[in-house]
Amino acid sequence: MASVASQRDNPTGDEFTYAVQEGDTLAAIAERYHTSVDALATLNYLQDPQHLEVGRELRIPATGPGGTTPVGPTGQPVARGAEMTTYTVQTGESLADIALRLGSTVDDLTRLNQLDDPKNIQPGDQLFIPTVPEGM
């Protein structure tokens, strides 16, 4: 399964990997996962932290409160301020229908739910849906 952030090859949970997306900066990734630019640059042997290649997998240290990064219902790290709810797929629904109705995107739901094929959802499947906390 492809995932933007994963904990594979890391049974202790002290770090995970993140695949760089279009428009990412090291500073934004550091902020999202509660770490520093210096820590990411050092851990990933980055000679030029200003240049990130899309698709490159970065190692991210688990450095949030209590030494851990916040983890969502899928076991994957979640961005600061992110909250989740679950949704049960109904007959005739597509991931695009669900994303549009619930204010998300197909790409976000595919990543969050670790879907190999976003067209292959079935009635009764439980999906995690990101929500914005009140006041944001």
C-alpha positions as CSV (number, residue, x, y, z in Angstrom):
1,M,0.0,0.0,0.0
2,A,1.3,3.4,-0.9
3,S,1.1,6.1,1.8
4,V,2.4,9.6,2.2
5,A,3.6,8.9,5.7
6,S,4.3,5.4,7.0
7,Q,6.0,3.6,9.9
8,R,7.3,0.7,7.9
9,D,10.7,-0.7,8.8
10,N,10.4,1.0,12.1
11,P,8.9,-1.2,14.8
12,T,9.9,1.1,17.6
13,G,7.9,4.0,16.2
14,D,10.7,6.5,16.8
15,E,10.5,7.7,13.2
16,F,8.4,7.3,10.0
17,T,8.8,8.3,6.3
18,Y,7.0,11.0,4.4
19,A,6.9,11.3,0.6
20,V,7.5,14.9,-0.5
21,Q,4.6,16.4,-2.3
22,E,4.4,19.2,-4.9
23,G,4.8,22.5,-3.1
24,D,6.2,21.1,0.1
25,T,9.0,23.0,1.9
26,L,11.2,21.5,4.6
27,A,10.0,24.2,7.0
28,A,6.3,23.3,6.4
29,I,7.0,19.5,6.8
30,A,8.9,20.3,10.0
31,E,6.0,22.3,11.4
32,R,3.4,19.7,10.4
33,Y,5.3,16.9,12.2
34,H,6.5,18.8,15.2
35,T,10.2,18.8,14.4
36,S,12.9,21.2,13.1
37,V,14.3,21.9,9.7
38,D,17.8,21.1,11.1
39,A,16.6,17.7,12.5
40,L,15.1,16.8,9.1
41,A,18.1,18.0,7.1
42,T,20.5,16.0,9.4
43,L,18.4,12.9,9.5
44,N,18.0,12.8,5.7
45,Y,21.5,13.9,4.8
46,L,20.1,16.9,2.9
47,Q,22.9,19.1,1.4
48,D,20.4,21.8,0.2
49,P,17.4,21.9,2.5
50,Q,15.8,24.5,0.2
51,H,15.6,21.9,-2.7
52,L,13.2,19.0,-2.1
53,E,12.6,16.5,-4.9
54,V,8.9,15.5,-5.3
55,G,8.5,11.9,-4.3
56,R,11.6,11.7,-2.2
57,E,10.9,9.8,1.0
58,L,12.1,11.8,4.1
59,R,12.7,10.2,7.5
60,I,10.7,12.1,10.1
61,P,11.6,11.8,13.8
62,A,8.8,11.2,16.3
63,T,9.3,14.4,18.3
64,G,5.8,15.6,19.3
65,P,4.6,15.9,22.9
66,G,5.9,13.1,25.0
67,G,8.4,12.2,22.3
68,T,5.8,10.9,19.9
69,T,4.1,12.3,16.8
70,P,0.3,12.5,17.0
71,V,-1.1,9.4,15.2
72,G,-4.6,9.1,13.6
73,P,-7.0,6.2,13.4
74,T,-5.0,4.5,10.7
75,G,-1.8,4.5,12.8
76,Q,-0.3,7.2,10.5
77,P,1.0,10.5,11.7
78,V,-1.4,13.4,11.4
79,A,-0.8,17.0,10.8
80,R,-1.0,19.5,13.6
81,G,-4.7,20.5,14.2
82,A,-6.1,17.5,12.3
83,E,-9.0,15.6,13.6
84,M,-10.8,12.5,12.1
85,T,-14.2,11.1,11.9
86,T,-15.4,7.9,10.3
87,Y,-17.9,7.5,7.4
88,T,-19.6,4.3,6.2
89,V,-19.7,4.0,2.4
90,Q,-23.3,3.7,1.1
91,T,-24.5,1.8,-2.0
92,G,-23.8,3.7,-5.2
93,E,-21.2,6.1,-3.7
94,S,-17.8,6.8,-5.2
95,L,-14.9,8.2,-3.3
96,A,-15.3,11.4,-5.4
97,D,-18.9,11.8,-4.2
98,I,-17.9,11.3,-0.6
99,A,-14.9,13.7,-0.9
100,L,-17.1,16.4,-2.5
101,R,-19.9,16.1,0.0
102,L,-17.6,16.0,3.1
103,G,-15.2,18.8,2.0
104,S,-12.2,16.7,1.2
105,T,-10.4,15.4,-1.9
106,V,-10.1,12.0,-3.5
107,D,-6.3,12.2,-3.1
108,D,-6.5,13.1,0.6
109,L,-9.0,10.3,1.3
110,T,-6.9,7.8,-0.7
111,R,-3.8,8.6,1.3
112,L,-5.5,8.8,4.7
113,N,-7.3,5.4,4.2
114,Q,-4.3,3.8,2.4
115,L,-6.4,2.8,-0.6
116,D,-4.6,1.0,-3.4
117,D,-7.4,1.8,-5.8
118,P,-9.8,4.7,-4.9
119,K,-12.3,3.2,-7.3
120,N,-12.5,0.0,-5.3
121,I,-14.6,1.0,-2.3
122,Q,-17.6,-1.1,-1.2
123,P,-20.8,-0.3,0.6
124,G,-20.1,-0.8,4.3
125,D,-16.4,0.2,4.1
126,Q,-15.4,2.5,6.9
127,L,-13.4,5.5,5.7
128,F,-11.5,8.0,7.9
129,I,-12.4,11.6,7.0
130,P,-10.3,14.6,8.1
131,T,-12.3,17.3,9.9
132,V,-11.3,20.9,10.8
133,P,-11.5,21.6,14.6
134,E,-13.9,24.3,15.6
135,G,-12.4,27.8,15.6
136,M,-9.9,27.1,12.8
